[in-house]
Amino acid sequence: MTEVGFSQKLKSLLETKKSGFTQKDFDLLKVGRHFWKNKIQIILGRNKEENEKLVQLASFRDIILERKDKLGPTALIRITPEKTSSQVRSAEKTAQELIWKYSKKNKPADFSQLPIEKKERRFSQKSSAKNEKI
């Protein structure tokens, strides 16, 4: 946890998401570039390994966006149930713009959305001894 910016990522997460944390929320803080749009977290991979890690850590509500030509970062958009469809669409548009900005070929491209079929265990800030410490 000595990465520059980790504490800022953690602070943003704790300010935005008040409860219902998962281990994945904290694992994702160690991966990629983090952005926020309408209190929706958008994470971009910085390289192939981080792109793969984002896909691996995605939860069933999350959205994974990537360029069809694979010439740029993968974006993970963390969606919570209370978000409206217009907030989600706005976050998707922002994620596409960020992918273009950080792509090696930063020109508009077609995007694909990867399906997520994973379950996750939720825990609160008052985690039990069985859960990893936060």
C-alpha positions, 0 to 999 in steps of 0.5 A: 500500500505504498503506491503513490495515490493509493490513499487518495483512491481509498479516500474517494472510495470511502467518501462515495461508497458509504457501506457494502464494501467487498474485498474486490473494492479494495483489490481494485484500488491497486489496479489502474487509473481511477476516475469518478463520474456521478459517483460512479467509479471508472477504472482504466488498465494501464497495460495488458496485465492490468486490463486482464486483472480488471476483467478478473475482478469485475462483479456481476453488476459491473460493465467492462468496456474495451476497444474492439481492436484491443489498442488501448485500455480496458475500462471497468465501470462499478455500478451500484443498484441505486444508479439510474440508467442515465447516470450509467450511460453518462459513465459509459460515455466518459469511459469511452472518452477516457479509453480514447484519451489513453489509447495508443491510437487515440481515435474513435473506435468501436467498443465491445462490452464483455459479459460478467457472470460472477458473484461476490461476497459483501461485508461492511466496514465492521468485518469479522475475524474471518474476513481480511482486514481492511 
